[in-house]
């Protein structure tokens, strides 16, 4: 018996655990001994349709657009990562990489935690432009100069 139906709009947790091994039994399904990750080990990550356990599917409310719904899973990762750090409005954060995870992390840092400054490092100019549009205060392309030297020149490193 499940509250999910075929064809229902859902957001999927791509980490599928067995639910029976020791890590699963103590609430740590992310280190399941039989872990399968959709799109990495199993196929379906970018498929139009996929079969997943009901426990890994979360109903998307009707008032959430598809373009917003596709961001649910990346934002859960950004929220989890930043939650472990517990930044404050006086912190300066450095995000290394302006791909999907980096961009969502920037938004969580700026809009949820309201950190003082977000510095983003990447080697691709287009990604750095997206980082700025997503709230980065300072972007660094470290293709030509080592990051430590750039930060040191701006007074961010003590060594």
Secondary structure, DSSP 8 states (H G I E B T S, - for coil): --S--TT--EEE--EE--S-SHHHHTT-GGG-TT-EEBTTTBS-TT-SS----GGGEEE--TTS-HHHHTTHHHHHHHHHHHHHHT--TT-EEEEE--SHHHHHHHHHHHHTS--SEEEEEES-HHHHHHHHHTT-SEEEETTSS-HHHHHHHTT----
